[in-house]
Amino acid sequence: MNGQAVLILGATSSIARALAHNIARQGAKLHLAARNAFEVERVARDLTVRYQVPVTWSVFEGSDYNTHPEVVQTAIDQLGQLDGAIVSLGELGDQQQAQNDFESAERIIHSNYTGVVSLLTPIANYLEKQGKGFIIGVSSVAGDRGRQSNYIYGSAKGALTLFLQGLRSRLAKSGVRVLTVKPGFVDTKMTFGKPGMFWVASPEQVAGSIVSALDKRQDIAYVPGFWFWIMLMIRSIPETLFKQLKL
Ligand SMILES: NC(=O)c1ccc[n+]([C@@H]2O[C@H](COP(=O)([O-])OP(=O)(O)OC[C@H]3O[C@@H](n4cnc5c(N)ncnc54)[C@H](OP(=O)(O)O)[C@@H]3O)[C@@H](O)[C@H]2O)c1
């Protein structure tokens, strides 16, 4: 990571912050982009002071698609080059509300899927032309199977997982790596106070696993790794039985 120029989108997310600390500590220079101007500036200043690396920032909204090419170009201009991008935005939302009100469902879909596709489009094209680089997309284990308790969020993450899979195959030809990250439960703003959480990981633990997966050139990383086995089991439950479960 030393000297690499990395763009982090959704940079005020707890997982993204932990990742930013991890890679800034290794000497990466960063551009942080997020929708909360005050908070992203605060995070950037803190990283600069702690690790003595250049950290710039900008503001964007995930559903303002027509601004995204400029958001990405500004980041590249400020970094002077682009070696990699991390996309970590998302909204869990409220399944009950989203079932009854399409606007809520749409917000979840924009934050977790369409906004990410829109941001990754200019990034992927830039890196493809450059012939090197990496993309880390934060999806979720929730995208592995539709559950009655969160299938709107889950379907957006499932779509993102498929998008990243296709993008990986396309970009592999030009030497660009795409890592799909599927966290299980992580102790962040998103999950604060939610019932039914177990084996909760810290953002720092998740960030460490993501960096190590990138170093190992993995395509997909379940974080922590035991979620691979849990999801294998969940995916293998026959549909007739699965629909009886209160998951
Ligand atoms: N926590 C978990 O258990 C868990 C599990 C699996 C996957 N994930 C995924 O991990 C990623 C990071 O989430 P987190 O756990 O770190 O939670 P978080 O702290 O709530 O981060 C979510 C981030 O997404 C940003 N965001 C949401 N909608 C946006 C929009 N329309 N435009 C711009 N930014 C937007 C939020 O911005 P604000 O700061 O302005 O709200 C926040 O920075 C997400 O993709 C999430 O789905 C989390």
Ligand as a Chemical Component Dictionary entry (heavy atoms), coordinates in Angstrom:
data_LIG
# 
_chem_comp.id                   LIG 
_chem_comp.type                 NON-POLYMER 
_chem_comp.pdbx_formal_charge   0 
_chem_comp.three_letter_code    LIG 
# 
loop_
_chem_comp_atom.comp_id 
_chem_comp_atom.atom_id 
_chem_comp_atom.alt_atom_id 
_chem_comp_atom.type_symbol 
_chem_comp_atom.charge 
_chem_comp_atom.model_Cartn_x 
_chem_comp_atom.model_Cartn_y 
_chem_comp_atom.model_Cartn_z 
_chem_comp_atom.pdbx_ordinal 
LIG N1  N1  N 0  -22.471 -3.488 9.721  1  
LIG C1  C1  C 0  -22.749 -4.689 9.241  2  
LIG O1  O1  O 0  -23.120 -5.626 9.992  3  
LIG C2  C2  C 0  -22.587 -4.952 7.756  4  
LIG C3  C3  C 0  -22.724 -6.281 7.322  5  
LIG C4  C4  C 0  -22.592 -6.562 5.972  6  
LIG C5  C5  C 0  -22.318 -5.548 5.085  7  
LIG N2  N2  N 1  -22.191 -4.250 5.528  8  
LIG C6  C6  C 0  -21.928 -3.214 4.532  9  
LIG O2  O2  O 0  -20.735 -2.532 4.871  10 
LIG C7  C7  C 0  -20.768 -1.237 4.270  11 
LIG C8  C8  C 0  -20.374 -0.219 5.313  12 
LIG O3  O3  O 0  -21.366 -0.150 6.316  13 
LIG P1  P1  P 0  -21.067 0.046  7.878  14 
LIG O4  O4  O 0  -21.403 -1.204 8.559  15 
LIG O5  O5  O -1 -19.704 0.613  8.016  16 
LIG O6  O6  O 0  -22.194 1.063  8.294  17 
LIG P2  P2  P 0  -22.258 2.654  8.346  18 
LIG O7  O7  O 0  -21.227 3.158  9.278  19 
LIG O8  O8  O 0  -23.684 2.977  8.581  20 
LIG O9  O9  O 0  -21.838 3.070  6.873  21 
LIG C9  C9  C 0  -22.716 3.235  5.808  22 
LIG C10 C10 C 0  -22.184 4.383  4.989  23 
LIG O10 O10 O 0  -22.924 4.532  3.791  24 
LIG C11 C11 C 0  -23.144 5.912  3.596  25 
LIG N3  N3  N 0  -24.318 6.115  2.755  26 
LIG C12 C12 C 0  -25.526 5.509  2.858  27 
LIG N4  N4  N 0  -26.344 5.921  1.894  28 
LIG C13 C13 C 0  -25.620 6.826  1.148  29 
LIG C14 C14 C 0  -25.916 7.627  0.032  30 
LIG N5  N5  N 0  -27.125 7.585  -0.547 31 
LIG N6  N6  N 0  -24.956 8.433  -0.460 32 
LIG C15 C15 C 0  -23.735 8.481  0.123  33 
LIG N7  N7  N 0  -23.382 7.754  1.182  34 
LIG C16 C16 C 0  -24.323 6.944  1.696  35 
LIG C17 C17 C 0  -23.365 6.457  5.008  36 
LIG O11 O11 O 0  -23.200 7.849  5.039  37 
LIG P3  P3  P 0  -23.531 8.711  6.373  38 
LIG O12 O12 O 0  -22.323 8.509  7.268  39 
LIG O13 O13 O 0  -23.649 10.087 5.864  40 
LIG O14 O14 O 0  -24.791 8.123  6.933  41 
LIG C18 C18 C 0  -22.261 5.701  5.757  42 
LIG O15 O15 O 0  -21.026 6.356  5.634  43 
LIG C19 C19 C 0  -22.186 -1.040 3.722  44 
LIG O16 O16 O 0  -22.183 -1.277 2.340  45 
LIG C20 C20 C 0  -22.955 -2.128 4.438  46 
LIG O17 O17 O 0  -24.110 -2.508 3.705  47 
LIG C21 C21 C 0  -22.303 -3.940 6.851  48 
# 
loop_
_chem_comp_bond.comp_id 
_chem_comp_bond.atom_id_1 
_chem_comp_bond.atom_id_2 
_chem_comp_bond.value_order 
_chem_comp_bond.pdbx_ordinal 
LIG N1  C1  SING 1  
LIG C1  O1  DOUB 2  
LIG C1  C2  SING 3  
LIG C2  C3  SING 4  
LIG C2  C21 DOUB 5  
LIG C3  C4  DOUB 6  
LIG C4  C5  SING 7  
LIG C5  N2  DOUB 8  
LIG N2  C6  SING 9  
LIG N2  C21 SING 10 
LIG C6  O2  SING 11 
LIG C6  C20 SING 12 
LIG O2  C7  SING 13 
LIG C7  C8  SING 14 
LIG C7  C19 SING 15 
LIG C8  O3  SING 16 
LIG O3  P1  SING 17 
LIG P1  O4  DOUB 18 
LIG P1  O5  SING 19 
LIG P1  O6  SING 20 
LIG O6  P2  SING 21 
LIG P2  O7  DOUB 22 
LIG P2  O8  SING 23 
LIG P2  O9  SING 24 
LIG O9  C9  SING 25 
LIG C9  C10 SING 26 
LIG C10 O10 SING 27 
LIG C10 C18 SING 28 
LIG O10 C11 SING 29 
LIG C11 N3  SING 30 
LIG C11 C17 SING 31 
LIG N3  C12 SING 32 
LIG N3  C16 SING 33 
LIG C12 N4  DOUB 34 
LIG N4  C13 SING 35 
LIG C13 C14 SING 36 
LIG C13 C16 DOUB 37 
LIG C14 N5  SING 38 
LIG C14 N6  DOUB 39 
LIG N6  C15 SING 40 
LIG C15 N7  DOUB 41 
LIG N7  C16 SING 42 
LIG C17 O11 SING 43 
LIG C17 C18 SING 44 
LIG O11 P3  SING 45 
LIG P3  O12 DOUB 46 
LIG P3  O13 SING 47 
LIG P3  O14 SING 48 
LIG C18 O15 SING 49 
LIG C19 O16 SING 50 
LIG C19 C20 SING 51 
LIG C20 O17 SING 52 
# 
